[in-house]
Amino acid sequence: MNRGKGRTSEGRYAYPNLDLVIHERARLSMMTSLIAHPKGLRFLDLKRLCNLTDGNLSRHLQLLASENLIAITKSYEDSRPQTWCRLTAEGKRRYVRYLSVLEQIVDDSAARNRSGDAVLAGSSGS
């Protein structure tokens, strides 16, 4: 184990607080859609916004609900069943924390580029 000056950089880019439940593409698009619509969205609207199939959306909704990130309610409008989805307080908290980790990743990448270090130094073969 390195006990010298470089110790502070150990695990520097590991990002252990990156929420992998949210990080998956479909769930990220769902959470982003719901944060943009605080009153919630109907199933069909969420499906359209995220470009998901009924089955795929249902599966991800179940996972997000099991993590207490979203609340799902069912009602009727004009005698037609409607499923509504909205973020919970926990969902909002975790989404904001997720964004702060992404901001750290962007900041780390930008700082590296500003320092003159090429991100992929020498990999182009030129």
Secondary structure, 3 states (H helix, E strand, C coil): CCCCHHHHHCCCCCCCCCCHHHHCHHHHHHHHHHHHCCCCEEHHHHHHHHCCCHHHHHHHHHHHHHCCCEEEEEEEECCEEEEEEEECHHHHHHHHHHHHHHHHHHHHHHHHHHCCCCCCCCCCCC
